[in-house]
Amino acid sequence: MKKYLIILLYTLFYIIPSQAQSPKWMKKVRGAQVPVMVYNKSGEMKEIQGVFCDEQGTLLTEYDALKHATRAVVVDTNGKEYPVKEVSGANAMYNVAKLQVELQKEKITYLNPTSEATQEKSTVYILPNVKAGKNAQCTEDAITKAETFKETYYYYTLGTPANERLQNSAVLNENGEMIGLLQLAAKEGNNAYVIDGKFIADLKIKPMDAGNNDLKAIYIKKALPETADDALTYLYLLDRKDSSTFMASVEEFIMKYPTNTSGRILKAENLIESGKFDEADKIYTEALNTDGINKDEVLYSKAKAIYSLNLNKAYNKYSDWDMEKALEETKNAYNSNQLPIYSQQEANCLFALKRYDEAYEKFLSLTNTNLRSADMFLSAAQCLIIQNKEEGVLELLDSALACYSKPYPVAAANTILIRADYMAKAGKNKEAVLGLNEYERLAGSNLNANFYYGREQLEIKARMYPQALSDIEKAMSIEPKEPLYCAEAAALNFRIGQLDDAIEYAKKAIAIDDKFPDAYRIIGVCYNQKGNKAEAKKYLQKAVDLGDTLASGIIDKMK
């Protein structure tokens, strides 16, 4: 019996992690592990622990506890609080996050993650929970399995389960170097794990992380990517619905890159979107007085903003911010740097001010620059069309279409549609129909019944009756409860002598709306044509009763 007892005790010695004498370095490094108080918007608090990994206050901790957090505070061994300034990385899959704590001049204890792999069967030491007493010992364990992930990082399996109080505790090798943070097994009773500390420390915010759901679930401000270009891309992609978070990121960008023009422009434009015109105006003025800022870009931003405001009917004029001011600031931008895009904005302002001849000249001149495009020719054409000046319009529309190669791409659809509309107004119905045919090819199945009805009208004028019949039937199939299309089909069939079909379509219109006089008149005319005077008068009289004066005249002629 004594023998079995000895064997049992021997076994327990190896399956229960040891809390024997801690290594000599334990007291020096324990201060690197600190409590973290995490708060949500309701003020509710969760306490977790994290580990400082450098002297700048970078903290490694878990992700799950930070979801929906609005702020977090770190407490050092002396009870002093340090706010978490920003989140500089997060990964929900591995349940890890990297935070930046706002330090003053304080020196802190930290643990650099080792880049060396820890071999299987190696002894490791788990730091005690931050709330444990001063004399608490490390928990000794061993690596039973080492796996790699993301090519260069390690995920280790320990030899035993772990108490939940050790979640996020630093795990160190025999030399006192941090291997990583302890993670509990998903299933209670299973052995604990260690996730590579270097993986957490290497987490970074990248430009495309503006839409990262892991990061968006944490409501604490995020760090900017490391370079100015990447940071700017990140800002442009950032969701602006949370204006305070967005503006905090913009402010940080301005602080880090004070001579980067885009930072102040972003700030001013966001203030304008929020209706804070006075504050935006001050930012523009501040930017124009800052050395190293590209003044033309600031003036152009201001000009575009004022221009857009004045296109909005709900805009209540602020100060002198009218369309004339937009034009003035655009000219100032152009005088500072003669870029074609500034000249285009000047043309837009002139068009909005109804100074069409000046706008026409500007748009036309831009067709000789790197901005030559279908839109420039179209804009110049619109300046003539709106003044009912027909000369030169078709040439401009042809030039606009010539900016695209055949077969025409979808981008050409708008140009083709405008050109077809102009052809129709000019009485060139067949050319207009051909243009609409091309537009239909590009638009695919996204066309409504009104499109086919409109083309049918042009096809009738061009005497393209089979095409007209096909189009009015398409209109009816899209909107089967619209009596107008049925009546139009009836009228078209009457025109080409298909009287029975005309009567059938007209009766469909009446079935939809029995107070539709046009349909009764068409049936009456068809019966009259067929020689059935009695039926003709019955339907014509019904049209008269519904207020149709044309039907009344037809009855008089029949007498």
N, C-alpha and C positions, 0 to 999 in steps of 0.2 A: 504493500500500500504506500509506503514511504517513497518507494522508487517512482511510482506513477505520479505522486505529488510533485516530486522534483522535476519530472518531465513536463508536467502541466505548467509549473512556474517558469520553466525554461522557455516554453512556447509563448506564454504571455509576454515575456520580456521582449520578444521580437515582433509581436503583432500590435503592441501598444506603444505609441511613440514615447520616447524617453524624455523626461524633464530633469535630467541630471544636471550637473554643474555646467553652466553656459560658458562658451568660449570667452577668452580674455577681451576680445574686441566688442563684446555685446553692449557694454555700457556706453561705448563711444558712438555706436550707430543707432541705438534705440531711439534717440531724438529725431531721427529722420522720418519715423512713422508718427503721424499726427491724426487727431480726430478732425472730421469734416462735417460741419452742420449744413444740411441741404434744406432749403425752404421752397415751397411752392407758392403760387399766387394767393392762396388762402392763409398763408402764414404757418402752415403745418410743417413740422421739422422732422427730418430723418438724420440719424447720426451714423456715419460710416467712417472708415479710415483710409488714409492714403499715404503715399511715400514720396518725399522729396527726392528728385533724381539729379538736381544740379543746384548750384548756389544762386541761380536767378529766380528760384521759387517755382520751378516746374514740378507739378504734382501728378503722380500716377494713381489712378483709383478705378472704381467700377463704374460702368455705364448705367445699369438699371436704376440705381438710386437717383440718378441725375435727370431721368425723364420727367419733363414738365417742371423742372426746377427753374425758379426765376432768379435765385441767388444762392451763393454758398460761401461759407466762412470757415477758415482754418484756425484752429486754436493750438498755440505752441505749448511747450511743457510748463511755461510760466503763466499760462492762462491768457496770454495776449492774443487778440483776434486779428486775423488778416483776411480781408475780402478776396474772393476769387475774382480776378479781373476779367478773365475770358476763358473760353473753351478752345483749346488749340488742336484737338483731335478727338475722335470718338469712333468706336466700332461696336455696334450692337451685337453682331454675331459672336464676337469673342468677349463681350461684356467688359470692355475696357474704355477708359477715357483719360485724356491728358488735359490738365488745367494749368492755368498760369495764375499764381497767387501774387497779389500786389504787396511787395515788400518795400520797406523804406531803406534804411542802411543796415538793417539787421543781418547778422551772419547766422546762417542756419546749418543744421546738420543734414547731410544728404547722402544718398547711396547711388553711385553711378552703376547702371546696369552693365554687367559683364557681357562682352561679345563672344567669350569662349563657351563652347558647348560643355555641358555637365554630363559626365559619363554615367551610364547605368551602374547601379550599386553604390554610387557615391553618397556619402553622408551629407545631409543638408540640415540647416537650422531655420526654424520658423520663429520670427520675432513674436513676443507675446502681444496680446491686444493692448491698445493704448490706455485702456482703463485698468489694466492689471497693476498690481502694486510694484513698487520700486525693486523689490527683490524677486519679482517673477522671473522664471528661467525660460530660456529658449526651448522650443519643442524640437527634439531631434527626430529626424526621419531619414528615409533613403529613397533615391530615385530607382524605380523599378522598370520604367520604360521612358525612352526619349524619342519623340517624333518630330519631324520638321514640317513646317507649313510656310507657305509663301516663300519657299526656296531657302531662305536664310535664317528663319526664326525657329524656336523650339517650343514644344509643348510637352511637359513632363508629367508622368504619373507617379504619385508618391506611394509609399508602401502601406499606408493606413488611411482611414477616413479622418476628417478633421472637424473639430467643433466649429459651429457657425461664427463664434466670436473671432476666429482666425481668418475669416473672409477678408481678402485684400492685404493680409499681413505679408511683409517682405520675407522672401525665402532666400537664404544666403548659403554660399558654399563654405568650406572649411577655412578659407582665407578671409572671410568676412565680405566677400563680393556679392552683390545682389544678382541672383539668378532671375527672379521675377516675383509676381504676386500670386498668392495662394487663391485658388478657386475651389469652391465646393462642388462635389459631384451632383449631377442632376437628380440622381436617385439616392435617397438617404441610405447611408450605410456603405456606399461604394467609396473607393479610395479617392482622396483629394488630388487636385492637379496644380501645376504651376505654369502660368503663361509667361513667356519670355518678356522680361522687363524692357529689353531693347526694342521689341516690337511696339510696346506702348509708347516708349520715349520717341520712337521714329514717326509716330503718327503726325500728320501735317494736314493743314487745310489747303485744298487745291482749288483752282478756279471753278471746276464743275461741281464742287461741294456746295455751291449756293443752293442747289436743289436736293442735297443729301438729306434724306428723311431721318437718318440717325441723328444728325446735327440739329435739324429743325425741331425735333422733339424736345430738345433742351432749350429753354428760353433765356439762357444766359448768353451774353454777347460772345460772338465767335471771333477768333483771331483772324487776321488777314493773311493770305498767302505771302510767301517770303519776298517775291520781287514786285516792283511797282506795276509792271504789265499784268502779272497774274492777279495782283490785288484788284486792279482796275476791272479786269474781266469778271472777277468774282462779284464786284459791286454791281456791275451792269446786269448780271444774272440773278442777283439777290431779289427775293420777294419784297416788294415795297409796301405790302399791306400792313406789316408791323413797322410803322414809320419810325418809332423810337429806336428800334434795333437797327434799322437801316441807317438812320442818321448817326447813330453811335459809331457804326463802321465807317461812315464817310468822314466823320470827325477824326477818327484814328488815322485814316488815310491822309488827310490834310496835315495832321501833326507829323506823320512819318515822311511825307513828300510835299513840303510846303510850296515848292515851285512847280508842282505838277498841276497844270491848268484844270484838268478834268475833275479833280477833287472839289474845288469850289464851284465849278459849273454844276456838278451833280447835286451839291448842297442847295444851290440857288434854285435849280429846276424843281427839286423836291419840295422846297418851300412854296414855290408858285403853285404846284399841284395841290398843296394844302391850303391855298388861299392866303398865304402869309407874304403878300407882295412887298410890304415895307421891309421885312427882314431879308427877303431875296434881293431887293434893290441895294441894301447895305452890303450884302455879300459880293454883288457885282462890283460895287464901288471899291470894296476892300481888295478884290482881285486885281482891278485895274491899277491899284496903287502898290501892288506887290512886285518887287523886282524878280525877274526870271519868269514871270507869267506871260503866256502868249496873249497879248491884248486883243488881237483880232478874233481869237476863238471865244473870248469872253463876250465881246461885242456881238458876235454872231449868235451865240447862245441867247443873249438877252433879246436880240432882234426876233429870233424865231419864237421865243416865249411870248413876247408881246403880240406878234402876228397871230399866233394860235389863239390867244385870249380873245382877240378882236373878231375872230371868226365864230366865236361862241356867242349866240344871241343872249345868253343869260349873264354875260360878263358885265359887271358894274365897273366902269372906268376907274382905275386907280391913278392918281396923280396925272401925269401927262402921257400915260401909257396908251396911246391910241395908234391907229395904223400909220399915221404920219411919223410917229416916234419910232415905230418898227422900221420904217423906210430909212429914217435918219441913222439909226444904229447900224443898219445893214450897210449903208454907204460908208460909215466910219470904219466898219470892219474891212470893207473892200479897199479903202484908202490906206489902211494899215498893212494889208497883204492882199494883192490883187488876184485872188483865187476865183475861178469860174463859179464855184458853188455859192459864193457871196453875191455874184452877179445874178445868179438864178433866184436867190431869195429876194433881191431887189425887184426882179421881174414879177415875182409872186405878189409883192406888196403893191406894185403899180397896178397889177390886175385887180387886186382887191379894192384899190382906190378908184377903179373904173377909168384909169388912165391907159386905155387899151392900146393906143398907138405907140406910146412909150414902151409898154409891156411887150408889144409885138416886136419892136426893134431889139429889145433885150433878148427875148427868147430866140429870135432868128440868129442873132450874133452868137449865141451859145451853141448853135449847130456847127460852128467852126472851131469848137474847142473839144477837150476830152469828154465833155458832157453831151456830145452829139448822141441823140437817142430819139426813139419814136415819141417819147413824152415831150421833148422840146419842140418837135414839129407839130404835135397835136396842140400844145399850148399856144403856139403862134397861130395855128388855124382857128382856135377858139376865140382869139382876139378879133379875128376878122368876122367869124360867124356871128358873134354876139352883136356886132355892129351892122349886120346884114350886108357885109361886103363880100360878094361872091368871088370876085376876081382873085385868083391865087390860092383859094382854099383847097381845090382838088389837087393841085400840085403839092401842097404841103401834106395833105393826107396820103398821097402816093409816096412821098418821101418818107413819111412816118412808117408806112408799110414796108418800104424798101430797106428799112433798118433790120428787118428779119429775113432769114433765109427760108426757102421752101424745102419741105413742107413746113408751113407756119407752126411755130411752137405755141403753147398755151398763153405765153406772155403776150402774143400778138392779138389775142381775142378782143381786147378793149379797142385797139386801133381799128380792127376789122369792123366792129360793131358801129363805131362812130362814123367810119367811112360809109358804111351801108346806110346809116340814117341820113347822112348828107346826100347820098345818091337818091334816096327816096324823096327828100324835100326838093331836090332838083328835077324831079320827074323822071329820073333814070331808073325806072322800076325793075327792069330785068337785071341791071347791074347790082341794084340793091338786094335783089333776091339771091343772086350768086354770092354776095358778101355774107348774107345771113346763112346760106348753106355752109359756108366755110366756118362761120361762127358756131353753128350747130355741131360740126365735126369736132371742134375744140372743146365745146362745153359738155358734150356727151349727154348724159341723162339728167343734167341739172337744169333743164329748161322747163318753164311753166307753160300753162295753157295760153297765156296772153302772148307769148312769143309766137306760137303757131298761128294764133288768130291774126296777129299783126302781119306775119309773112303771107298768110292767105289773102289778106287785103291787097298786098302788093302783087301777088301772083294773079289775082283777078284783073288788076290794072294792066298787067303785062300779058294778059290773055293766056296764062299758063294754067288752064282749068284742071287738068288731071292732078297737078301738084297742089292746087288750091283745095281740091276735094280731100286729098290725103292729109293736108295740114289741118283742115277744120275737123276732120275725124279724130286726129291726134288731140286736138284741143278738147273735144268732147270726151275722149277716153280719160284725160287727166282730170277734168272737172265735169263729170256726168250730170251734175245737178244744176248746171248753169244753162238756163233757157236760151240765152243770147246765142250760144254756139249752135244749138239745135236749129234755131230760127235762121242763123246764117247759113247752115248747111242746106236748109230748105230753100232759101233764096238762091243759093248757088246752083242747086239742082234745077230749079225753075229756069234760071238763066240759060242752061245748056239743054233745056227741053226734056229733062227727066222728071215729068210731072208727078208720077206715082211716088217716086222717091222723095220729092219735095213735100208732098202731102204727109208722108210717113214721118219725116223729120219734124215738120211743123206740129204734128200731133204729139210728138215726144216733148216738144217745148211746152205745149198746153198741159200735158200730164205733170210737168214740173211746176208750172205756174199757169193756172187757168184764167188769169187776168192779164195775159200777155197779148196785147192787141195785134202786134206784128204777125204772130203766128196765125191768128184767125184770118187776117187779110191775105196772107200767102196762100192758105188753103182755099179761100174764096176765089182768088185769081186763078189758081190751078184748075178748080172745077169749072170756072168760066171758060178757060182755055180748052177744057175737055168737052165743053158744050152742055154741061149740067148746070143750067141757070138757077134752078131751085136751090141746090146745095151751095152754089156760089153765093147767092143772096143771103142764105142763112148765116154763113160764116162771116160774110162782109158786114152784115148788120150787127153781128156780135162784136166785131172790131169797132164799129161806129159807137155802139153802146159803151165801149170801154175808152172812148175818146179819140179814136183814130180818124182824123179828117181826110186822110188819103182814101180810106175805104169808102167814105161818103161820096167822094168824087167818082170813084169807079162804079158805084151803084147808079149814079145819075147817068153815066155814059151807057150803062146797060139798058136803061129805059129807052 
